[in-house]
């Protein structure tokens, strides 16, 4: 479920495309509907974002984002019943442009029945060398509260900090590259209060029993990403990226992206392939040998060894290219992702196979994003 939430949170960034240093973001309104269906989980909802400049130096924005979740995933079916919930996220921010420097402040609040998150992000980007190079840095602080439905006495906290550095460089008239680094530290209650691990139990009819997960109270991760875009003579573009992630839970992850963008009149077509692979956390196991087998215990499939392949088709069509009343232009955008997950050490307990020999879990997911943009 955590990976699904991260995926849909990233979708919101499509609506809040940031400007480079030296220029404010354009005045615009975006309205989006997103839909996710995979692994027994369905998530959908709307999002709307509005951004407006105030004079030549300031730009402000506000965003409203909703996830309606219906889950009967394999994690839920193992130890609990299907559920439905809604997450509402509101955010707002301001950008300040001074010469070739762009400074930003953003505040975000997310609310659901058993989780509340508040985040503040600060950023600064500076153009140097005549605009050929942009250097950026940022800091984020999050303060989350974790609760458990049906248990009014349960209340835990999570503190998050993120530090970001980046550089983008125009290398030639046709080639743009960027390098970004991020350090994240988490402290507090980092596991899911509903999830359990399983262990061998000869006294149980199924051959195993469950106990609650136990995670470390801290986590530090590092990620570095290199991306490039090459513009072809026939107005098309190739783009590629690689990201490496590592943390002190012994997870190492690699992400590779390759894409091609082709304008066709007023229509733009984007094709992309993404490959992701990761190792398991050092305290993860699909089946522990006995109860309390070690200090920390996890059976979250997102902490297991797995890989995924994503195929993307994006279509964008510009309309109102000559403007209309106060509108400068508009676009309609449709993005479809097909994601295929394969787990190397997380087993499907819906099978009647012997304990520890159940088939490995795999599933496919469909993600649809439909959004309209209007510039004014």
ChimeraX attribute file (.defattr): number of C-alpha atoms within 10 A of each C-alpha:
attribute: neighborCount
match mode: 1-to-1
recipient: residues
	/A:1	16
	/A:2	10
	/A:3	11
	/A:4	17
	/A:5	13
	/A:6	10
	/A:7	13
	/A:8	18
	/A:9	14
	/A:10	11
	/A:11	17
	/A:12	19
	/A:13	10
	/A:14	13
	/A:15	21
	/A:16	19
	/A:17	10
	/A:18	13
	/A:19	13
	/A:20	19
	/A:21	24
	/A:22	18
	/A:23	17
	/A:24	22
	/A:25	20
	/A:26	15
	/A:27	17
	/A:28	21
	/A:29	21
	/A:30	21
	/A:31	19
	/A:32	22
	/A:33	17
	/A:34	21
	/A:35	18
	/A:36	21
	/A:37	17
	/A:38	19
	/A:39	19
	/A:40	16
	/A:41	20
	/A:42	21
	/A:43	22
	/A:44	19
	/A:45	17
	/A:46	17
	/A:47	21
	/A:48	21
	/A:49	21
	/A:50	19
	/A:51	22
	/A:52	19
	/A:53	18
	/A:54	13
	/A:55	7
	/A:56	11
	/A:57	14
	/A:58	18
	/A:59	20
	/A:60	20
	/A:61	20
	/A:62	19
	/A:63	21
	/A:64	17
	/A:65	21
	/A:66	20
	/A:67	23
	/A:68	16
	/A:69	18
	/A:70	17
	/A:71	22
	/A:72	18
	/A:73	18
	/A:74	19
	/A:75	22
	/A:76	18
	/A:77	14
	/A:78	17
	/A:79	13
	/A:80	14
	/A:81	11
	/A:82	14
	/A:83	12
	/A:84	12
	/A:85	13
	/A:86	16
	/A:87	17
	/A:88	16
	/A:89	20
	/A:90	18
	/A:91	18
	/A:92	18
	/A:93	18
	/A:94	18
	/A:95	24
	/A:96	20
	/A:97	19
	/A:98	16
	/A:99	12
	/A:100	16
	/A:101	19
	/A:102	23
	/A:103	20
	/A:104	18
	/A:105	18
	/A:106	18
	/A:107	18
	/A:108	18
	/A:109	17
	/A:110	17
	/A:111	17
	/A:112	14
	/A:113	12
	/A:114	16
	/A:115	17
	/A:116	18
	/A:117	18
	/A:118	18
	/A:119	18
	/A:120	18
	/A:121	18
	/A:122	18
	/A:123	18
	/A:124	19
	/A:125	23
	/A:126	20
	/A:127	21
	/A:128	15
	/A:129	8
	/A:130	8
	/A:131	14
	/A:132	13
	/A:133	19
	/A:134	22
	/A:135	20
	/A:136	21
	/A:137	18
	/A:138	18
	/A:139	18
	/A:140	18
	/A:141	17
	/A:142	18
	/A:143	16
	/A:144	20
	/A:145	17
	/A:146	20
	/A:147	20
	/A:148	16
	/A:149	12
	/A:150	8
	/A:151	8
	/A:152	8
	/A:153	9
	/A:154	12
	/A:155	13
	/A:156	15
	/A:157	16
	/A:158	17
	/A:159	19
	/A:160	18
	/A:161	18
	/A:162	18
	/A:163	18
	/A:164	18
	/A:165	18
	/A:166	18
	/A:167	18
	/A:168	20
	/A:169	19
	/A:170	16
	/A:171	11
	/A:172	10
	/A:173	8
	/A:174	12
	/A:175	16
	/A:176	18
	/A:177	19
	/A:178	18
	/A:179	18
	/A:180	18
	/A:181	18
	/A:182	18
	/A:183	18
	/A:184	18
	/A:185	16
	/A:186	17
	/A:187	16
	/A:188	18
	/A:189	20
	/A:190	18
	/A:191	17
	/A:192	18
	/A:193	17
	/A:194	13
	/A:195	19
	/A:196	22
	/A:197	22
	/A:198	24
	/A:199	22
	/A:200	18
	/A:201	16
	/A:202	11
	/A:203	9
	/A:204	9
	/A:205	8
	/A:206	12
	/A:207	14
	/A:208	19
	/A:209	19
	/A:210	17
	/A:211	13
	/A:212	17
	/A:213	19
	/A:214	22
	/A:215	19
	/A:216	15
	/A:217	12
	/A:218	16
	/A:219	16
	/A:220	16
	/A:221	18
	/A:222	17
	/A:223	18
	/A:224	17
	/A:225	18
	/A:226	18
	/A:227	18
	/A:228	18
	/A:229	18
	/A:230	17
	/A:231	16
	/A:232	13
	/A:233	8
	/A:234	8
	/A:235	10
	/A:236	16
	/A:237	18
	/A:238	18
	/A:239	18
	/A:240	18
	/A:241	18
	/A:242	18
	/A:243	18
	/A:244	16
	/A:245	18
	/A:246	18
	/A:247	17
	/A:248	13
	/A:249	18
	/A:250	15
	/A:251	17
	/A:252	19
	/A:253	19
	/A:254	17
	/A:255	18
	/A:256	18
	/A:257	16
	/A:258	16
	/A:259	18
	/A:260	17
	/A:261	19
	/A:262	17
	/A:263	16
	/A:264	11
	/A:265	8
	/A:266	11
	/A:267	15
	/A:268	16
	/A:269	17
	/A:270	18
	/A:271	16
	/A:272	18
	/A:273	18
	/A:274	18
	/A:275	17
	/A:276	17
	/A:277	17
	/A:278	23
	/A:279	17
	/A:280	20
	/A:281	21
	/A:282	15
	/A:283	18
	/A:284	24
	/A:285	21
	/A:286	18
	/A:287	20
	/A:288	22
	/A:289	13
	/A:290	14
	/A:291	16
	/A:292	13
	/A:293	10
	/A:294	11
	/A:295	9
	/A:296	13
	/A:297	26
	/A:298	26
	/A:299	24
	/A:300	21
	/A:301	23
	/A:302	18
	/A:303	21
	/A:304	23
	/A:305	20
	/A:306	21
	/A:307	19
	/A:308	18
	/A:309	17
	/A:310	18
	/A:311	15
	/A:312	17
	/A:313	16
	/A:314	18
	/A:315	18
	/A:316	19
	/A:317	17
	/A:318	17
	/A:319	16
	/A:320	13
	/A:321	12
	/A:322	9
	/A:323	13
	/A:324	11
	/A:325	6
	/A:326	8
	/A:327	14
	/A:328	16
	/A:329	17
	/A:330	21
	/A:331	18
	/A:332	18
	/A:333	17
	/A:334	17
	/A:335	18
	/A:336	16
	/A:337	18
	/A:338	16
	/A:339	19
	/A:340	17
	/A:341	19
	/A:342	17
	/A:343	20
	/A:344	17
	/A:345	19
	/A:346	25
	/A:347	20
	/A:348	20
	/A:349	19
	/A:350	12
	/A:351	11
	/A:352	11
	/A:353	11
	/A:354	11
	/A:355	15
	/A:356	18
	/A:357	12
	/A:358	15
	/A:359	16
	/A:360	14
	/A:361	19
	/A:362	17
	/A:363	13
	/A:364	15
	/A:365	18
	/A:366	16
	/A:367	21
	/A:368	20
	/A:369	21
	/A:370	18
	/A:371	21
	/A:372	19
	/A:373	20
	/A:374	19
	/A:375	18
	/A:376	16
